[in-house]
């Protein structure tokens, strides 16, 4: 066989040489073509280089010519604009010289003076005034810019729509304002003629393009084109030539022009004007000679190939075809494709040497085909049995393995799939324990040993395995000892039972969780059988009389829960068996500590076939909820402070009595001075006042009457079937009851204003009755207004006198000291008297501070200190109530402000504090320091003076401290002299 393969290699070498011969022949024929192409390309490159040089020269000249020409024209127009008669706007002279300018400078077709409004006042040649306000050059002239070149369609002179180049020069006043501008136009054909005169060849096309890519003119634009734009829709902004000029690239190159034709071009940018000069030549003109030479050569070459190739083909067929046939046979043998070998006599027609070689190979192929048929027949039988075995093993739902010498020597795909490996990875493992979890390895090793030694019957057992990703799985394993390739081994199966194990664990966890949940639930949970007996109880059950939770199981439900009719049929001793929603029932339990209310819902317990086998009940303690609902209902109709009905309930009762045919009376009662009490004595005292009056009103009315608090200080009473006499009688009882309250509580003023009205007929509405009663009350309140203020002040003074005798002495001393310091500070006699009055009442606001706080020994708590601080504001409001001291209320309010702004209540500082308040602060502090207080002993006058000096400039006015210290020291000296 090796000899035949070597022979095939030799045949391959012969064919390779034949191919090389053909290739060499074609290569020799291709050399002339290659030389021709190189020569033609060299000529093309030289021609292209010369063309670029020529175009570059043309563009440079055009650039310089256009630049110089435009500069000259701008200079000519600037010269006209700078003449004295133009600068002074001598319009007659301007009119006369504009025509002379056009005669001397023939390139200009029109010149004009345009005023600040954009209208041409003087122009030559004359035409109707032209409005140039929308022109770009006029807008830029407003900005002070000159020599603006723009291609426009003329509206002034020449043929209508003739394109022109516009130049402008602005004129300014001495103040810098625009005075107008000189405008001149040059026909576009003039520039075109200029470019045509300096054109250096006939092949290239030259364009003059503005900064936006629009073509201004081109070479060859003759006078015949005048009157219209030569390229109305042409824009070269996206062409390579225009973009290169913007980038400053001046080297020539080949590119696609705006028409989509291949050209060779050069472009240059004119910075002064923002224009671009572009010169281009059609590339086809350069490639013409190259294409003609190339076409001639390839025509000759094709004719030569048509003559030579058939001869070469006929010469090689007699050698190449038999070689190819032999190569095919040898490759089939080498590839083992014996079934495709065919033996025939086609080799007899070939040359002698090739015919002998072909026959030898055919004989070899015939022998191989016969041997392969016998071999295939025996292999087919073996493959059928192997296929059956592999189909069973490979497609089984269980994993199959063969374990030998602590390694897997065979596994099926299912086995490797269980563990997340491939079959090759499992077979490459050094030890089978790599797939076993640590907690199962000892058990597995023992079972493997017993299987190999035949010490036990093969029985399935459960283990934990390890997957490739590190997670564990549960497996059921069964192994049997076998002989594999002549050596002891274990043939076994593996089944993945992970889902079953996890499901079992989940069921156990759910059972434990449910048991814990039910046993710890605060609701009542119980189950009933079909006979109505309690089969199970859970949760917290109340110990009803005669039963405890342990004794309830087995008891009939009717003996435990009363009123069971909604879910128990007495006529049929069985539970309701209809499937549907739950049944709800209320259960009232009477316990020693009180009544409890339970809300119970019962649902049927059924089987999968729809049969009811019992019921489950859940009861929730609703006692607190019911109590809260009752409390909410109470607050919906009652005032929380006084316990009387509120305004909403009063209005409902008014609506109910609106259609009554009997008389209905309404009494309105308003508490006098409640705001003053709240402001001075505090809201708790005001609430106490309201509560006392509400109780008094309740005692004065009938059982059928409705008493309500309808506002902050306002009460109302509805009198069903109450006429005017009844309303008057009850109003009198109320006044007597309030007077009795003042006798019992003289420190708290109880005074009310009353008004009543009666609905005597059906036509009068309750709203009108209420309004009449309110008006009557208001009139009485106005009569009592001044009296109530005096009564409240008297009550406050009485409270202060009984509350703190020392406080009265303190205020009297502060008044005297304040008068002395005011006199020493230079105040007038009337100011000194007012200051004494302010000192005598400066702490009157302490009536609102509790006795416990005023008499507390030690430091005050933060909230207690805040209550003490309120006394200056309370004193301010009390002083406003008392006419004779109202003018000193502000001094009382600010007598605890500090010089550095850290006092209260408004943190005033320095001269922002009233002068009198600064005096009161000093004498108040001195008197407190020199008299015993609950929280400390008194200081000597000398020690108190030292303290005043220490806080001078921070707490006290330093000038007033200096005056007061001198006053105290003089008093001390006089006292010492008198004693000596």
C-alpha angles and dihedrals in degrees: 000000000000090000091055092050090051089051090053090052090054090051088052090053091052091053091048092054090049090053092048090054091054092047092050091051092052091045092057089051092050096054095081090049091052093049091049092052092049093050092047092049091050090053090048092051093049091048091048092050091051091047093051091049090050093047092046090054090049093050093048092052093046090048093052093043094050092044094050093042094051091045089052093049091048090050091050091052091044089053090054092047093050095054113117097241089053095047090051092042094239093177098188090053090044091052091050097044098044090069090048090050091055090049093052097040103043095178089073114083098184138012128184146165112237119198127220091272092060097252123129105238098173121026140157127241088033121238136145112310112278122222108217099169093115093047115111094229091056092051090049091046087059085061092052097255121142141194094036112180116201134158109233140162107256119243097171111056141359127034116340113272094012111159114238139173112240126212124185138184121193122225119212134194122233088260090060096252120135110262096182136283141256112237127192132179132206121196114250089229088066092063090043091053090048091053092045091053091055097045111126102195145017101229101064127072117217124203132190108209129185125228092272093055096256116140111244096184142325138211112282095032097142134188089266089070092057118124098040138060108266091219107021096172100025117119124171099184093114097043121110092236093056094044091049091054090051089051091050095245110148101173117110122243143159119267144140115280128214090276093055093252125133110248141166111231149168126204135186132189122232101212097191093058102025088234129132129220112211124184119185137178126199109254091214090070089060096044095050097091091042093052093047094052092045092050092049093051096046091049091054091045094051092051090051092050092050089056101042104037099065091054092049090047094054091046095053099041093074090056105030100048097057090043090053091050092051091046090053092052093047092049091051090052091047091049093046094242093142094150090066095055114115127189120211140147097248091118094071094081095056127091114290099257093046091044092056092047091049093051092051091053091047091054090050090051092050091054093047093050092054094048092047093054091057091046093049092051092056092044094052092061091050093046093052092058092042091050092055092050094047092046090055095044099039096046101039117118092229127071116252124200142169115213119197129163091356091302135098110248095175135019131166123228093260091057094053090043090058090060098037095245133115120248091252092053092051093048090049093057115114094215133021091224089078086081095048125089114239093246092056101040097090092050093047093049091052093050093048091052092049092048093051092047093043091234095139141030113258107260128166118254136179125245140165118247134197122235125210092259091054097256120127130237133192117239138184109216131196121180133183127190113246140161113252118188089341096308132099114265142155121247110199148161131224128202123193107232096168095117092049092048093047090047091051091049091047091052091050092047092048091049091051092044092049092047091050091045095049094043092050098042117114093214123089111256123182140156129218132202125220091273093059095251120140108247100178141007130197138173127030113330121189115239099243120196110285095009139072124190094261092056096049097077109098092019120123113255093235090062092056105034121041124214095035095157094109090065105018126065110210092193091056114039094218139084123266105272102194115115113232143101124332122282118236128207137168118233121196116201120193110210130175091253093049145286120318124196122210129192109211127192121189127196130183121255109220142178128237089264092059098255118141113230100172146319137265121214131198120192125191125197105242097173097109091043092051091047090050091049090051090048091050090050088050093051091047089066104024137066108243094216103049100019090233124126116282130233094268092057091044091054091048089053091048090053091048092051094043092094095043115128092203122081115275122197129204124198120192116200122188123190110233119225097005093138092051091050091049092048096047108028098025136252095280088062090046090051089051089052092052092047092052093049091046090054091048091052092051091053092051101054136072124260091253094051122100117226116191139169103228100174144006095286100004131098129184132198127202115207110197110205088004119142129193094279092053091049092049092047094050092046090055091050089052092053091050092048092051091049088053090055090056090053092051095040107029091163091064117056112225110190131148138183117223136199131168141185135182132220102223101169137032094246095066114083124226089239090061091048090051091049092050092050090048091051091051090050092050093052091053090047091056090053091052097043100099093038093053093053091055093046092052092049090049091050092050092049090048090050092050092048093051094040104055123005091179090056090059090052091048093053091048092052092046089052092054095045091047090053091051093048091046091052091047089050091056104259121155121253094257090049090050091052091050090048091052089051092050090050092051091055102029094109098037088113090072088083084086093055117089120248090237092061095044091050097040117129115218133016120341121237116246093255091047091051090052090053091052091050089058091068094084092056092044090049089051091055093045091051090052089056092053109070097204093057101030091102091062095047094105091054090053091048094054102035091108096052114118129226091239094051098253097112132096156300097009104007094239117177140206115328089000087078113082111258093235091050090055089053092049091050092056099045092041091055092045094051092047091050094048095050130061117266130192091250100043147004123264124268128228117256089253092053091047091051090052090053091050090052091048092056095039109126094019107053101007138041103264095215093051091045089055091051093045093047090053090049093050093045091052089050090050092049093049090049092051092048091051092050093048 
